[in-house]
Amino acid sequence: MCTASTPYARRGVYGLHVPELAPTGEMLVPVGRDAPTVHVEVRHIAKPAEPDMFDAHRARFRLRSGGAVRLDRDAGTAEFGFPPSMDLPGPDELLHPLLFSVATITNHWHGRPSFHAGAFVVDGEAWIVIGRKGAGKSSTLGWLATHGVPVLSDDLVIIDGDEALAGPACVDLRPDAAARLRIGRDLGTVGSRGRWRHATGGSLGCARIGGWVFLEWSPTVHVDSTPVVERIPRLMHNLCVHAPGEWPETLLRLAGLPCWTFGRPQDWKTMPSATDRLLNAIAG
């Protein structure tokens, strides 16, 4: 298990050691000495992708952007294959978004659930941010990152016991958000959209989970405690790997943590007061 006080011998992301990510060094975070190692290979393949499959030792699935990936738990490998007509992805694209599914399945094999979510840290505790597509998750995290709030992960949060494991030390923004915040490096079109990547300089490998933040657009700013009955459906909706009968105790425990519904208008002018109100609620 990752602990904030443990010295780290290696660096990686999502609790994994991935040697092939070495060129993205500034984006890597500390991982424990016992972190699973995944060796990544990227190559062209001539034959069509095989049908998706997933069991206790192997997984195979097609990528939305084209190509496919094959995982072997025992060998500790992830093989990405792309048609000859496609350019092979570089380290930036491998780091995110391509590693997303590799991380979710590998951590699932090691008994760690994952959520499609981001996370920031207040007083040493991780607050996990969930929102529908377009709900302003990355722009909120980008704003917090530029105002002294550590960001633990942008798009994927791995749960290890009572702790959240860190993703890449960066936030990927849409072009309009990057322009507004005046941050980020233009990666061009990566995955299915344009991305501007802002390095957060994260030094944390994990943080104890403090609670949850559910994002929504609202005519006015509000920060309200989320009713318990609404929490589990939202958590299950954002759980990355669904398997019958798995994680019930974990979900119940996580749903019992403090949880806030954070609403704000789609107006950048409200961001300072809105995020201040959220941070004050968390601190209180």
Secondary structure, 3 states (H helix, E strand, C coil): CCCCCCCCCEEEECCEECHHHHHHHHHCEEECCCCCECEEEEEECCCCCCCCEECCCEEEEECCCCCEEEEECCCCEEEEEECCCCCCCCHHHHHHHHHHHHHHHHHHHCCCCEECCEEEEECCEEEEEECCCCCCHHHHHHHHHCCCCCEEECCCEEEECCEEECCCCEEEECHHHHHHHCCCEEEEEECCEEEEEEECCCCCCEEEEEEEEEEEECCCCEEEECCHHHHHHHHHHCECCCCCCCCHHHHHHHHCCCEEEEEECCCHHHHHHHHHHHHHHHHC
